[in-house]
Amino acid sequence: MKNNLKNLMFIVLVMLALSACGKSDRLTLWNDDAPAKKALIEYINAVTAKGSSDFIPVEDRIATFDMDGTFVGELYPTYFEYNLLMYRVLEDESYKEIAPDDVKQTALEIREFVTNGTKLPPHFDIKHGLAAAKAYAGMTLAEFDAYVKTFAAKDAYGFKGMTFAQSFYKPMLEVFDYLHANGFTCYVVSGSDRFICRALTETIGIASNRVIGMDVKLKSNNQGSEEGVDYTMSKDEYLIRTDELLIKNLKTNKVKQIAQEIGKKPVLAFGNSGGDCAMLNYALGNAKYKTAAFMLIADDDVRDYANRDKALALGQQWRDNGYTVVSMRDDWKTIYGDGVEKQ
């Protein structure tokens, strides 16, 4: 009887091990010796093994991801939404002649940064948010979604063989699949406009209600100046974007939005910049469960655009903060996939 019980336990352990291996095999675009890959697999195995002291119930397996520079390229050399605003204000024939002066100035500052490396002014993230709110005001949600997708279909700046819509870090898409296979619910928590994030992530299976981002105020097309609490829209009305910025979703604002919209503390978080530190710290501060936080560094100046000195310095800073560092150069077999070339 004892021998049969031992044999049964051995079989169960083998099956669990094989199951874990099968799920980790999803990370095929990561180098086998990548420390970040090993750390992620060890973490997932620890928190998903029944009977483990670190086991996390499926309902509490919450992972949050920044977008730009974490799983979407910061392309030559800036955010998708910055490139979109630059196009809207400086190239779009339907808008460029009527763009307000402050919006034009913001777009020109982005162009100077992209073409000449000129530093962006302090607090430019807020300046951009205010300009973007004005630049797309009056668009319906469907019109804005279509506008984003039309621009995203253009060739990505600085690359051959890839559009903006295809500019995902392929190894990070494997992380989404790996986490889903292990019972995690993944949320995108970005500083970019929520509706831009939705338009871009739709193709990789991220549900729209799992996307959190910068928000502008919305209103009904017939609402006028009345507040929403005083106005009842009819079934024939629709929502439009306004020129009022509600929140720029960076730093502690990310944490506030996670608390309000998800309602649970994450146990796992991924980012790539100082704007993500609060979100990663929020996950690491979850005292109920074993946690982990990963920070990417853009240290590959061959397959992508990177400042290696800056990236390596940041890498040390992130390690000092208690994050696991992901090296785009050393940990990944590819960034954007076959057929994509840096120009």
BELTA-V279783 format. One record per residue. N is the residue number from 1. RES is the residue in one letter. PSI is psi as a letter, one per 40 degrees, with the letter a starting at -180 (none if undefined). OMEGA is omega as a letter, one per 20 degrees, with the letter a starting at -180 (* if undefined). NEAR is the number of other C-alpha atoms within 8 Angstrom. Layout:
n=N res=RES psi=PSI omega=OMEGA near=NEAR
n=N res=RES psi=PSI omega=OMEGA near=NEAR
This chain:
n=1 res=M psi=d omega=r near=4
n=2 res=K psi=d omega=r near=5
n=3 res=N psi=d omega=r near=6
n=4 res=N psi=d omega=r near=7
n=5 res=L psi=d omega=r near=8
n=6 res=K psi=d omega=r near=8
n=7 res=N psi=d omega=r near=8
n=8 res=L psi=d omega=r near=8
n=9 res=M psi=d omega=r near=8
n=10 res=F psi=d omega=a near=8
n=11 res=I psi=d omega=r near=8
n=12 res=V psi=d omega=r near=8
n=13 res=L psi=d omega=r near=8
n=14 res=V psi=d omega=a near=8
n=15 res=M psi=d omega=r near=8
n=16 res=L psi=d omega=r near=9
n=17 res=A psi=d omega=r near=8
n=18 res=L psi=d omega=r near=8
n=19 res=S psi=d omega=r near=8
n=20 res=A psi=d omega=r near=9
n=21 res=C psi=d omega=a near=8
n=22 res=G psi=d omega=a near=8
n=23 res=K psi=d omega=r near=10
n=24 res=S psi=d omega=r near=9
n=25 res=D psi=e omega=r near=7
n=26 res=R psi=e omega=a near=10
n=27 res=L psi=f omega=a near=11
n=28 res=T psi=e omega=a near=8
n=29 res=L psi=e omega=r near=10
n=30 res=W psi=i omega=r near=11
n=31 res=N psi=i omega=a near=11
n=32 res=D psi=d omega=a near=5
n=33 res=D psi=e omega=a near=7
n=34 res=A psi=h omega=r near=11
n=35 res=P psi=d omega=a near=7
n=36 res=A psi=d omega=r near=11
n=37 res=K psi=d omega=r near=13
n=38 res=K psi=d omega=a near=9
n=39 res=A psi=d omega=a near=9
n=40 res=L psi=d omega=a near=8
n=41 res=I psi=d omega=r near=9
n=42 res=E psi=d omega=r near=8
n=43 res=Y psi=d omega=a near=9
n=44 res=I psi=d omega=r near=9
n=45 res=N psi=d omega=a near=9
n=46 res=A psi=d omega=a near=10
n=47 res=V psi=e omega=a near=11
n=48 res=T psi=e omega=a near=12
n=49 res=A psi=h omega=r near=9
n=50 res=K psi=h omega=a near=5
n=51 res=G psi=e omega=r near=5
n=52 res=S psi=i omega=r near=9
n=53 res=S psi=e omega=a near=4
n=54 res=D psi=e omega=a near=9
n=55 res=F psi=h omega=r near=12
n=56 res=I psi=h omega=r near=10
n=57 res=P psi=i omega=a near=7
n=58 res=V psi=d omega=a near=7
n=59 res=E psi=e omega=r near=5
n=60 res=D psi=e omega=r near=9
n=61 res=R psi=g omega=a near=13
n=62 res=I psi=h omega=r near=14
n=63 res=A psi=h omega=r near=13
n=64 res=T psi=i omega=a near=12
n=65 res=F psi=h omega=r near=13
n=66 res=D psi=i omega=a near=15
n=67 res=M psi=c omega=a near=12
n=68 res=D psi=h omega=r near=12
n=69 res=G psi=e omega=r near=12
n=70 res=T psi=d omega=r near=14
n=71 res=F psi=e omega=r near=12
n=72 res=V psi=h omega=a near=10
n=73 res=G psi=h omega=r near=11
n=74 res=E psi=g omega=b near=10
n=75 res=L psi=h omega=r near=11
n=76 res=Y psi=g omega=i near=8
n=77 res=P psi=f omega=a near=7
n=78 res=T psi=i omega=a near=9
n=79 res=Y psi=i omega=r near=10
n=80 res=F psi=d omega=a near=10
n=81 res=E psi=d omega=r near=9
n=82 res=Y psi=d omega=r near=11
n=83 res=N psi=d omega=r near=10
n=84 res=L psi=d omega=r near=10
n=85 res=L psi=d omega=r near=11
n=86 res=M psi=d omega=r near=13
n=87 res=Y psi=d omega=a near=9
n=88 res=R psi=d omega=a near=11
n=89 res=V psi=d omega=a near=14
n=90 res=L psi=e omega=a near=10
n=91 res=E psi=d omega=a near=8
n=92 res=D psi=h omega=a near=9
n=93 res=E psi=d omega=a near=6
n=94 res=S psi=e omega=a near=5
n=95 res=Y psi=d omega=a near=9
n=96 res=K psi=d omega=a near=11
n=97 res=E psi=e omega=a near=6
n=98 res=I psi=e omega=a near=5
n=99 res=A psi=h omega=r near=10
n=100 res=P psi=i omega=a near=6
n=101 res=D psi=d omega=a near=6
n=102 res=D psi=d omega=r near=7
n=103 res=V psi=d omega=r near=13
n=104 res=K psi=d omega=a near=11
n=105 res=Q psi=d omega=r near=8
n=106 res=T psi=d omega=r near=11
n=107 res=A psi=d omega=r near=13
n=108 res=L psi=d omega=r near=10
n=109 res=E psi=d omega=r near=9
n=110 res=I psi=d omega=a near=12
n=111 res=R psi=d omega=r near=10
n=112 res=E psi=d omega=r near=10
n=113 res=F psi=d omega=a near=11
n=114 res=V psi=d omega=a near=11
n=115 res=T psi=d omega=a near=6
n=116 res=N psi=e omega=r near=7
n=117 res=G psi=e omega=r near=7
n=118 res=T psi=h omega=a near=7
n=119 res=K psi=i omega=r near=5
n=120 res=L psi=i omega=a near=8
n=121 res=P psi=i omega=r near=5
n=122 res=P psi=i omega=r near=4
n=123 res=H psi=f omega=a near=6
n=124 res=F psi=d omega=r near=8
n=125 res=D psi=d omega=r near=7
n=126 res=I psi=d omega=r near=8
n=127 res=K psi=d omega=r near=9
n=128 res=H psi=d omega=a near=10
n=129 res=G psi=d omega=r near=11
n=130 res=L psi=d omega=r near=11
n=131 res=A psi=d omega=a near=11
n=132 res=A psi=d omega=r near=10
n=133 res=A psi=d omega=r near=14
n=134 res=K psi=d omega=a near=11
n=135 res=A psi=d omega=a near=12
n=136 res=Y psi=e omega=a near=11
n=137 res=A psi=h omega=r near=10
n=138 res=G psi=e omega=r near=7
n=139 res=M psi=i omega=r near=10
n=140 res=T psi=i omega=r near=10
n=141 res=L psi=d omega=r near=10
n=142 res=A psi=d omega=r near=7
n=143 res=E psi=d omega=a near=8
n=144 res=F psi=d omega=r near=11
n=145 res=D psi=d omega=r near=11
n=146 res=A psi=d omega=r near=8
n=147 res=Y psi=d omega=r near=8
n=148 res=V psi=d omega=a near=11
n=149 res=K psi=d omega=r near=11
n=150 res=T psi=d omega=r near=8
n=151 res=F psi=d omega=a near=9
n=152 res=A psi=d omega=r near=11
n=153 res=A psi=e omega=r near=9
n=154 res=K psi=i omega=r near=9
n=155 res=D psi=h omega=r near=11
n=156 res=A psi=h omega=a near=11
n=157 res=Y psi=h omega=r near=6
n=158 res=G psi=e omega=a near=8
n=159 res=F psi=i omega=r near=11
n=160 res=K psi=h omega=r near=10
n=161 res=G psi=e omega=a near=8
n=162 res=M psi=h omega=r near=11
n=163 res=T psi=i omega=r near=11
n=164 res=F psi=d omega=a near=12
n=165 res=A psi=e omega=a near=11
n=166 res=Q psi=e omega=a near=6
n=167 res=S psi=f omega=r near=11
n=168 res=F psi=i omega=r near=12
n=169 res=Y psi=h omega=a near=12
n=170 res=K psi=d omega=r near=12
n=171 res=P psi=d omega=r near=13
n=172 res=M psi=d omega=r near=10
n=173 res=L psi=d omega=r near=11
n=174 res=E psi=d omega=r near=12
n=175 res=V psi=d omega=r near=10
n=176 res=F psi=d omega=a near=9
n=177 res=D psi=d omega=a near=9
n=178 res=Y psi=d omega=r near=12
n=179 res=L psi=d omega=r near=11
n=180 res=H psi=d omega=r near=10
n=181 res=A psi=d omega=a near=8
n=182 res=N psi=f omega=r near=9
n=183 res=G psi=e omega=r near=8
n=184 res=F psi=i omega=r near=11
n=185 res=T psi=h omega=a near=9
n=186 res=C psi=h omega=r near=12
n=187 res=Y psi=i omega=r near=12
n=188 res=V psi=h omega=a near=12
n=189 res=V psi=g omega=a near=14
n=190 res=S psi=i omega=r near=18
n=191 res=G psi=e omega=r near=11
n=192 res=S psi=i omega=a near=12
n=193 res=D psi=h omega=a near=11
n=194 res=R psi=d omega=a near=12
n=195 res=F psi=d omega=r near=10
n=196 res=I psi=d omega=r near=11
n=197 res=C psi=d omega=r near=13
n=198 res=R psi=d omega=a near=12
n=199 res=A psi=d omega=a near=10
n=200 res=L psi=d omega=a near=10
n=201 res=T psi=e omega=r near=9
n=202 res=E psi=d omega=a near=10
n=203 res=T psi=e omega=r near=6
n=204 res=I psi=e omega=r near=6
n=205 res=G psi=e omega=r near=6
n=206 res=I psi=h omega=a near=11
n=207 res=A psi=i omega=a near=8
n=208 res=S psi=d omega=a near=7
n=209 res=N psi=e omega=r near=5
n=210 res=R psi=f omega=r near=9
n=211 res=V psi=h omega=r near=14
n=212 res=I psi=h omega=a near=12
n=213 res=G psi=a omega=r near=15
n=214 res=M psi=i omega=a near=14
n=215 res=D psi=i omega=r near=11
n=216 res=V psi=i omega=r near=12
n=217 res=K psi=h omega=r near=10
n=218 res=L psi=i omega=r near=8
n=219 res=K psi=i omega=r near=10
n=220 res=S psi=i omega=a near=11
n=221 res=N psi=d omega=r near=9
n=222 res=N psi=e omega=a near=6
n=223 res=Q psi=d omega=a near=11
n=224 res=G psi=b omega=a near=6
n=225 res=S psi=e omega=a near=4
n=226 res=E psi=i omega=r near=7
n=227 res=E psi=i omega=a near=7
n=228 res=G psi=d omega=a near=8
n=229 res=V psi=e omega=a near=5
n=230 res=D psi=e omega=a near=6
n=231 res=Y psi=h omega=r near=8
n=232 res=T psi=h omega=a near=6
n=233 res=M psi=i omega=r near=8
n=234 res=S psi=i omega=a near=5
n=235 res=K psi=e omega=a near=4
n=236 res=D psi=e omega=a near=4
n=237 res=E psi=i omega=a near=9
n=238 res=Y psi=i omega=a near=7
n=239 res=L psi=i omega=r near=10
n=240 res=I psi=i omega=r near=13
n=241 res=R psi=i omega=r near=15
n=242 res=T psi=a omega=a near=13
n=243 res=D psi=e omega=a near=12
n=244 res=E psi=h omega=r near=9
n=245 res=L psi=h omega=r near=11
n=246 res=L psi=d omega=a near=8
n=247 res=I psi=h omega=r near=8
n=248 res=K psi=h omega=a near=14
n=249 res=N psi=g omega=r near=14
n=250 res=L psi=i omega=r near=10
n=251 res=K psi=b omega=a near=12
n=252 res=T psi=d omega=r near=8
n=253 res=N psi=d omega=r near=10
n=254 res=K psi=d omega=a near=15
n=255 res=V psi=d omega=r near=11
n=256 res=K psi=d omega=a near=8
n=257 res=Q psi=d omega=r near=11
n=258 res=I psi=d omega=a near=13
n=259 res=A psi=d omega=a near=10
n=260 res=Q psi=d omega=a near=7
n=261 res=E psi=d omega=r near=6
n=262 res=I psi=d omega=r near=8
n=263 res=G psi=e omega=r near=7
n=264 res=K psi=i omega=r near=8
n=265 res=K psi=h omega=r near=11
n=266 res=P psi=i omega=r near=13
n=267 res=V psi=e omega=a near=15
n=268 res=L psi=h omega=a near=14
n=269 res=A psi=i omega=a near=14
n=270 res=F psi=h omega=r near=14
n=271 res=G psi=a omega=r near=15
n=272 res=N psi=e omega=a near=11
n=273 res=S psi=i omega=r near=7
n=274 res=G psi=d omega=r near=6
n=275 res=G psi=e omega=a near=7
n=276 res=D psi=e omega=a near=13
n=277 res=C psi=d omega=a near=10
n=278 res=A psi=d omega=r near=11
n=279 res=M psi=d omega=r near=12
n=280 res=L psi=d omega=r near=14
n=281 res=N psi=d omega=r near=9
n=282 res=Y psi=d omega=r near=11
n=283 res=A psi=d omega=a near=15
n=284 res=L psi=d omega=r near=12
n=285 res=G psi=e omega=r near=6
n=286 res=N psi=g omega=a near=12
n=287 res=A psi=e omega=a near=6
n=288 res=K psi=d omega=a near=4
n=289 res=Y psi=i omega=r near=9
n=290 res=K psi=h omega=a near=10
n=291 res=T psi=i omega=r near=9
n=292 res=A psi=i omega=r near=12
n=293 res=A psi=h omega=a near=14
n=294 res=F psi=h omega=r near=13
n=295 res=M psi=h omega=r near=13
n=296 res=L psi=i omega=r near=13
n=297 res=I psi=h omega=a near=13
n=298 res=A psi=g omega=a near=13
n=299 res=D psi=e omega=a near=12
n=300 res=D psi=h omega=a near=11
n=301 res=D psi=e omega=r near=9
n=302 res=V psi=d omega=a near=6
n=303 res=R psi=e omega=a near=8
n=304 res=D psi=i omega=r near=8
n=305 res=Y psi=h omega=a near=11
n=306 res=A psi=i omega=r near=9
n=307 res=N psi=g omega=a near=9
n=308 res=R psi=d omega=a near=10
n=309 res=D psi=d omega=r near=6
n=310 res=K psi=d omega=a near=7
n=311 res=A psi=d omega=a near=12
n=312 res=L psi=d omega=r near=10
n=313 res=A psi=d omega=r near=8
n=314 res=L psi=d omega=r near=9
n=315 res=G psi=d omega=r near=10
n=316 res=Q psi=d omega=r near=8
n=317 res=Q psi=d omega=a near=8
n=318 res=W psi=d omega=r near=12
n=319 res=R psi=d omega=r near=10
n=320 res=D psi=d omega=r near=7
n=321 res=N psi=e omega=a near=6
n=322 res=G psi=e omega=r near=7
n=323 res=Y psi=i omega=r near=11
n=324 res=T psi=h omega=a near=12
n=325 res=V psi=h omega=r near=12
n=326 res=V psi=h omega=r near=10
n=327 res=S psi=h omega=r near=11
n=328 res=M psi=d omega=a near=12
n=329 res=R psi=d omega=a near=8
n=330 res=D psi=d omega=a near=7
n=331 res=D psi=e omega=a near=14
n=332 res=W psi=h omega=r near=13
n=333 res=K psi=d omega=r near=7
n=334 res=T psi=i omega=r near=9
n=335 res=I psi=c omega=a near=12
n=336 res=Y psi=e omega=r near=9
n=337 res=G psi=i omega=a near=7
n=338 res=D psi=i omega=r near=5
n=339 res=G psi=e omega=r near=5
n=340 res=V psi=h omega=a near=10
n=341 res=E psi=h omega=r near=8
n=342 res=K psi=h omega=a near=9
n=343 res=Q psi=none omega=* near=5
